[in-house]
Amino acid sequence: MAVYNSPISYSVLTVVLPDIMSSGKPISISIQPLNYADIPACARITSSAFSVDPHTIVKQLGRKPFDMYDISRSGFLDTLYRKTYIYVKAVDDETGEIVGHAGWAFRGLDPALVPWNGPGDTKPAGEEREQRQTRNDETEKRDEDEDAEGKEKNSIDRLHALEDADMQFWLSDLVPSDTPCIFVIGLTVSPSHQSRGVGTALLRYGNAIADDLGLSTWVHSSHQAYEAYKKFGFETTRELDIDLDEYAPRGPTEGEEVMGKKGSGKWGRYVIR
């Protein structure tokens, strides 16, 4: 995931891991606005869900940090206050636990028409300063690494570049620039609550907003989420078929998730749609 100089400043997530095809026992949940106080819990859900995604595991093998907790947390802090973004959390009515979250960004629409509702609290003091320092530290570390390697891109850098280019082409060339629309920028369900209707509820919430405003919705979908989005009427306009083994600096170890058969020594192919 990377940040782009586009109307969507918080990265459109390349990978989303909702288990929308509900097959377990459904639970009663409430969809509520996401607050600053909820960010740590939601970032942990993101980190946990992505920890078993082969595509993310491979990207974490690079020399640059790719920590999903930090990426998620920074994204929320950067955009939660913006009125062209809507973030919600799914709360288990019985336990009060946050079991999933989702976000949508609006492009080309009058902000006054966006049904924005939140956050209900204020950004914790010192967050802006902490974010700037973290970014400065990461930039210095990256510069040091590049100097040490003669500024030669390694295989994971090439993977990031490939996906960044695909994302930019999607945003600038595939999505009509003269028509207002909505982007799904994240939809994640806690692994402990997948297959229980949480992803379905979150996706329906966003689709209802799109229907009320008469807007189309776009998503840069993960391999795993494709069937779920297809079930809800999304159609594929482009595919990026990635051979993870072409970019991974090593093969999978025992216990690591892969796209193909476990024990094959291969990460497998990953398709972003």
Contacts in CASP RR format, 6 or more apart in sequence:
PFRMAT RR
TARGET T0000
AUTHOR 0000-0000-0000
METHOD contacts of the structure
MODEL  1
MAVYNSPISYSVLTVVLPDIMSSGKPISISIQPLNYADIPACARITSSAF
SVDPHTIVKQLGRKPFDMYDISRSGFLDTLYRKTYIYVKAVDDETGEIVG
HAGWAFRGLDPALVPWNGPGDTKPAGEEREQRQTRNDETEKRDEDEDAEG
KEKNSIDRLHALEDADMQFWLSDLVPSDTPCIFVIGLTVSPSHQSRGVGT
ALLRYGNAIADDLGLSTWVHSSHQAYEAYKKFGFETTRELDIDLDEYAPR
GPTEGEEVMGKKGSGKWGRYVIR
1 11 0 8 1.000
1 13 0 8 1.000
1 14 0 8 1.000
1 15 0 8 1.000
1 71 0 8 1.000
2 11 0 8 1.000
2 160 0 8 1.000
2 163 0 8 1.000
2 164 0 8 1.000
2 167 0 8 1.000
3 9 0 8 1.000
3 10 0 8 1.000
3 11 0 8 1.000
4 11 0 8 1.000
4 12 0 8 1.000
4 164 0 8 1.000
4 167 0 8 1.000
4 168 0 8 1.000
4 171 0 8 1.000
6 168 0 8 1.000
6 171 0 8 1.000
6 172 0 8 1.000
7 84 0 8 1.000
7 105 0 8 1.000
7 107 0 8 1.000
7 108 0 8 1.000
8 105 0 8 1.000
8 107 0 8 1.000
8 171 0 8 1.000
8 183 0 8 1.000
8 185 0 8 1.000
9 78 0 8 1.000
9 79 0 8 1.000
10 75 0 8 1.000
10 76 0 8 1.000
10 78 0 8 1.000
10 79 0 8 1.000
10 85 0 8 1.000
10 105 0 8 1.000
10 185 0 8 1.000
11 71 0 8 1.000
11 75 0 8 1.000
11 185 0 8 1.000
12 105 0 8 1.000
12 167 0 8 1.000
12 171 0 8 1.000
12 183 0 8 1.000
12 184 0 8 1.000
12 185 0 8 1.000
12 186 0 8 1.000
12 219 0 8 1.000
12 220 0 8 1.000
13 184 0 8 1.000
13 185 0 8 1.000
13 186 0 8 1.000
13 220 0 8 1.000
14 55 0 8 1.000
14 163 0 8 1.000
14 167 0 8 1.000
14 220 0 8 1.000
14 222 0 8 1.000
14 272 0 8 1.000
15 50 0 8 1.000
15 53 0 8 1.000
15 55 0 8 1.000
15 56 0 8 1.000
15 222 0 8 1.000
15 224 0 8 1.000
15 225 0 8 1.000
15 272 0 8 1.000
16 184 0 8 1.000
16 186 0 8 1.000
16 187 0 8 1.000
16 188 0 8 1.000
16 219 0 8 1.000
16 221 0 8 1.000
16 222 0 8 1.000
16 225 0 8 1.000
17 49 0 8 1.000
17 50 0 8 1.000
17 53 0 8 1.000
17 188 0 8 1.000
17 189 0 8 1.000
17 222 0 8 1.000
17 224 0 8 1.000
17 225 0 8 1.000
18 102 0 8 1.000
18 187 0 8 1.000
18 188 0 8 1.000
18 189 0 8 1.000
18 194 0 8 1.000
18 198 0 8 1.000
18 199 0 8 1.000
18 202 0 8 1.000
18 203 0 8 1.000
18 225 0 8 1.000
18 228 0 8 1.000
19 189 0 8 1.000
19 194 0 8 1.000
19 195 0 8 1.000
19 197 0 8 1.000
19 198 0 8 1.000
19 199 0 8 1.000
19 228 0 8 1.000
20 197 0 8 1.000
20 199 0 8 1.000
20 200 0 8 1.000
20 203 0 8 1.000
20 225 0 8 1.000
20 228 0 8 1.000
20 229 0 8 1.000
20 231 0 8 1.000
20 232 0 8 1.000
21 195 0 8 1.000
21 227 0 8 1.000
21 228 0 8 1.000
21 231 0 8 1.000
22 195 0 8 1.000
22 196 0 8 1.000
22 197 0 8 1.000
22 199 0 8 1.000
22 200 0 8 1.000
23 195 0 8 1.000
24 195 0 8 1.000
24 196 0 8 1.000
24 197 0 8 1.000
25 196 0 8 1.000
26 196 0 8 1.000
26 197 0 8 1.000
27 92 0 8 1.000
27 93 0 8 1.000
27 94 0 8 1.000
27 99 0 8 1.000
27 193 0 8 1.000
27 196 0 8 1.000
27 197 0 8 1.000
27 198 0 8 1.000
28 92 0 8 1.000
28 93 0 8 1.000
28 94 0 8 1.000
29 90 0 8 1.000
29 91 0 8 1.000
29 92 0 8 1.000
29 93 0 8 1.000
29 99 0 8 1.000
29 197 0 8 1.000
29 198 0 8 1.000
29 201 0 8 1.000
30 90 0 8 1.000
30 91 0 8 1.000
30 93 0 8 1.000
31 88 0 8 1.000
31 89 0 8 1.000
31 90 0 8 1.000
31 91 0 8 1.000
31 201 0 8 1.000
31 202 0 8 1.000
31 205 0 8 1.000
32 88 0 8 1.000
32 89 0 8 1.000
32 91 0 8 1.000
33 87 0 8 1.000
33 88 0 8 1.000
33 89 0 8 1.000
33 117 0 8 1.000
33 118 0 8 1.000
33 119 0 8 1.000
33 120 0 8 1.000
34 42 0 8 1.000
34 76 0 8 1.000
34 80 0 8 1.000
34 87 0 8 1.000
34 88 0 8 1.000
34 89 0 8 1.000
34 101 0 8 1.000
34 118 0 8 1.000
34 119 0 8 1.000
35 118 0 8 1.000
35 119 0 8 1.000
35 120 0 8 1.000
35 121 0 8 1.000
36 76 0 8 1.000
36 77 0 8 1.000
36 80 0 8 1.000
36 119 0 8 1.000
36 121 0 8 1.000
36 122 0 8 1.000
36 123 0 8 1.000
36 124 0 8 1.000
37 121 0 8 1.000
38 89 0 8 1.000
38 98 0 8 1.000
38 101 0 8 1.000
39 73 0 8 1.000
39 76 0 8 1.000
39 77 0 8 1.000
39 80 0 8 1.000
40 73 0 8 1.000
41 98 0 8 1.000
42 72 0 8 1.000
42 76 0 8 1.000
42 89 0 8 1.000
42 98 0 8 1.000
42 100 0 8 1.000
42 101 0 8 1.000
42 188 0 8 1.000
43 68 0 8 1.000
43 69 0 8 1.000
43 70 0 8 1.000
43 72 0 8 1.000
43 73 0 8 1.000
43 76 0 8 1.000
44 69 0 8 1.000
45 98 0 8 1.000
45 99 0 8 1.000
45 100 0 8 1.000
45 101 0 8 1.000
45 188 0 8 1.000
45 189 0 8 1.000
45 190 0 8 1.000
46 68 0 8 1.000
46 69 0 8 1.000
46 71 0 8 1.000
46 72 0 8 1.000
46 101 0 8 1.000
46 188 0 8 1.000
47 67 0 8 1.000
47 68 0 8 1.000
47 69 0 8 1.000
47 72 0 8 1.000
48 190 0 8 1.000
48 191 0 8 1.000
49 188 0 8 1.000
49 189 0 8 1.000
49 190 0 8 1.000
49 191 0 8 1.000
50 56 0 8 1.000
50 68 0 8 1.000
51 57 0 8 1.000
51 68 0 8 1.000
52 191 0 8 1.000
52 257 0 8 1.000
53 222 0 8 1.000
53 224 0 8 1.000
53 257 0 8 1.000
54 244 0 8 1.000
54 252 0 8 1.000
54 256 0 8 1.000
54 257 0 8 1.000
54 258 0 8 1.000
54 259 0 8 1.000
54 267 0 8 1.000
54 268 0 8 1.000
54 270 0 8 1.000
55 222 0 8 1.000
55 223 0 8 1.000
55 242 0 8 1.000
55 244 0 8 1.000
55 259 0 8 1.000
55 270 0 8 1.000
56 66 0 8 1.000
56 68 0 8 1.000
57 252 0 8 1.000
57 256 0 8 1.000
57 257 0 8 1.000
58 156 0 8 1.000
58 159 0 8 1.000
58 244 0 8 1.000
58 247 0 8 1.000
58 248 0 8 1.000
58 267 0 8 1.000
59 66 0 8 1.000
59 156 0 8 1.000
59 159 0 8 1.000
59 160 0 8 1.000
60 66 0 8 1.000
60 67 0 8 1.000
61 156 0 8 1.000
61 248 0 8 1.000
61 249 0 8 1.000
61 250 0 8 1.000
62 154 0 8 1.000
62 156 0 8 1.000
62 157 0 8 1.000
62 249 0 8 1.000
63 145 0 8 1.000
63 149 0 8 1.000
63 154 0 8 1.000
63 156 0 8 1.000
63 157 0 8 1.000
64 142 0 8 1.000
64 145 0 8 1.000
64 156 0 8 1.000
64 157 0 8 1.000
64 160 0 8 1.000
65 138 0 8 1.000
65 141 0 8 1.000
70 134 0 8 1.000
74 131 0 8 1.000
74 134 0 8 1.000
76 87 0 8 1.000
77 123 0 8 1.000
77 127 0 8 1.000
77 131 0 8 1.000
78 131 0 8 1.000
79 85 0 8 1.000
79 105 0 8 1.000
80 87 0 8 1.000
80 118 0 8 1.000
80 119 0 8 1.000
80 123 0 8 1.000
81 119 0 8 1.000
81 123 0 8 1.000
83 111 0 8 1.000
83 114 0 8 1.000
83 116 0 8 1.000
84 105 0 8 1.000
84 106 0 8 1.000
84 107 0 8 1.000
84 109 0 8 1.000
84 111 0 8 1.000
84 114 0 8 1.000
85 103 0 8 1.000
85 104 0 8 1.000
85 105 0 8 1.000
85 106 0 8 1.000
85 116 0 8 1.000
85 185 0 8 1.000
86 103 0 8 1.000
86 104 0 8 1.000
86 106 0 8 1.000
86 114 0 8 1.000
86 115 0 8 1.000
86 116 0 8 1.000
86 117 0 8 1.000
86 206 0 8 1.000
86 209 0 8 1.000
87 101 0 8 1.000
87 102 0 8 1.000
87 103 0 8 1.000
87 118 0 8 1.000
87 119 0 8 1.000
88 101 0 8 1.000
88 102 0 8 1.000
88 103 0 8 1.000
88 202 0 8 1.000
88 205 0 8 1.000
89 98 0 8 1.000
89 100 0 8 1.000
89 101 0 8 1.000
90 98 0 8 1.000
90 99 0 8 1.000
90 100 0 8 1.000
90 101 0 8 1.000
90 102 0 8 1.000
90 189 0 8 1.000
90 198 0 8 1.000
90 199 0 8 1.000
90 201 0 8 1.000
90 202 0 8 1.000
91 97 0 8 1.000
91 98 0 8 1.000
91 99 0 8 1.000
92 98 0 8 1.000
92 99 0 8 1.000
92 193 0 8 1.000
98 190 0 8 1.000
99 189 0 8 1.000
99 190 0 8 1.000
99 192 0 8 1.000
99 193 0 8 1.000
99 198 0 8 1.000
100 188 0 8 1.000
100 189 0 8 1.000
100 190 0 8 1.000
100 193 0 8 1.000
100 198 0 8 1.000
100 199 0 8 1.000
100 202 0 8 1.000
101 186 0 8 1.000
101 187 0 8 1.000
101 188 0 8 1.000
101 202 0 8 1.000
102 184 0 8 1.000
102 186 0 8 1.000
102 187 0 8 1.000
102 188 0 8 1.000
102 199 0 8 1.000
102 202 0 8 1.000
102 203 0 8 1.000
102 205 0 8 1.000
102 206 0 8 1.000
103 184 0 8 1.000
103 185 0 8 1.000
103 186 0 8 1.000
103 187 0 8 1.000
104 182 0 8 1.000
104 183 0 8 1.000
104 184 0 8 1.000
104 185 0 8 1.000
104 206 0 8 1.000
104 209 0 8 1.000
104 217 0 8 1.000
105 182 0 8 1.000
105 183 0 8 1.000
105 185 0 8 1.000
106 114 0 8 1.000
106 180 0 8 1.000
106 181 0 8 1.000
106 182 0 8 1.000
106 183 0 8 1.000
106 215 0 8 1.000
107 175 0 8 1.000
107 180 0 8 1.000
107 181 0 8 1.000
107 182 0 8 1.000
107 183 0 8 1.000
108 179 0 8 1.000
108 180 0 8 1.000
108 181 0 8 1.000
109 180 0 8 1.000
109 181 0 8 1.000
109 213 0 8 1.000
109 215 0 8 1.000
113 213 0 8 1.000
115 209 0 8 1.000
115 212 0 8 1.000
153 161 0 8 1.000
154 249 0 8 1.000
155 246 0 8 1.000
155 247 0 8 1.000
155 248 0 8 1.000
155 249 0 8 1.000
156 247 0 8 1.000
156 249 0 8 1.000
158 247 0 8 1.000
159 242 0 8 1.000
159 247 0 8 1.000
162 240 0 8 1.000
162 242 0 8 1.000
163 240 0 8 1.000
163 242 0 8 1.000
163 272 0 8 1.000
166 238 0 8 1.000
166 240 0 8 1.000
166 272 0 8 1.000
167 220 0 8 1.000
169 238 0 8 1.000
170 218 0 8 1.000
170 220 0 8 1.000
170 238 0 8 1.000
174 237 0 8 1.000
174 238 0 8 1.000
175 181 0 8 1.000
175 183 0 8 1.000
175 218 0 8 1.000
179 216 0 8 1.000
180 213 0 8 1.000
180 215 0 8 1.000
181 215 0 8 1.000
181 216 0 8 1.000
181 217 0 8 1.000
181 218 0 8 1.000
182 206 0 8 1.000
182 209 0 8 1.000
182 210 0 8 1.000
182 213 0 8 1.000
182 215 0 8 1.000
182 216 0 8 1.000
182 217 0 8 1.000
182 218 0 8 1.000
183 217 0 8 1.000
183 218 0 8 1.000
183 219 0 8 1.000
184 206 0 8 1.000
184 217 0 8 1.000
184 218 0 8 1.000
184 219 0 8 1.000
187 199 0 8 1.000
187 202 0 8 1.000
187 203 0 8 1.000
187 225 0 8 1.000
189 198 0 8 1.000
189 199 0 8 1.000
189 202 0 8 1.000
190 198 0 8 1.000
199 228 0 8 1.000
203 228 0 8 1.000
203 229 0 8 1.000
203 232 0 8 1.000
204 232 0 8 1.000
206 217 0 8 1.000
207 217 0 8 1.000
207 232 0 8 1.000
210 216 0 8 1.000
210 217 0 8 1.000
217 234 0 8 1.000
219 229 0 8 1.000
219 234 0 8 1.000
220 272 0 8 1.000
221 229 0 8 1.000
221 234 0 8 1.000
221 272 0 8 1.000
221 273 0 8 1.000
222 272 0 8 1.000
223 259 0 8 1.000
223 270 0 8 1.000
223 271 0 8 1.000
223 272 0 8 1.000
223 273 0 8 1.000
226 236 0 8 1.000
226 271 0 8 1.000
226 273 0 8 1.000
230 236 0 8 1.000
236 273 0 8 1.000
238 273 0 8 1.000
239 271 0 8 1.000
239 272 0 8 1.000
239 273 0 8 1.000
240 271 0 8 1.000
240 272 0 8 1.000
240 273 0 8 1.000
241 269 0 8 1.000
241 270 0 8 1.000
241 271 0 8 1.000
242 269 0 8 1.000
242 270 0 8 1.000
242 271 0 8 1.000
242 272 0 8 1.000
243 268 0 8 1.000
243 269 0 8 1.000
244 259 0 8 1.000
244 267 0 8 1.000
244 268 0 8 1.000
244 269 0 8 1.000
244 270 0 8 1.000
245 251 0 8 1.000
245 266 0 8 1.000
245 267 0 8 1.000
245 268 0 8 1.000
248 267 0 8 1.000
251 265 0 8 1.000
251 266 0 8 1.000
251 267 0 8 1.000
252 258 0 8 1.000
252 263 0 8 1.000
252 265 0 8 1.000
252 266 0 8 1.000
252 267 0 8 1.000
254 263 0 8 1.000
255 262 0 8 1.000
258 264 0 8 1.000
258 265 0 8 1.000
258 266 0 8 1.000
258 267 0 8 1.000
258 268 0 8 1.000
259 267 0 8 1.000
259 268 0 8 1.000
259 269 0 8 1.000
259 270 0 8 1.000
260 266 0 8 1.000
260 268 0 8 1.000
END
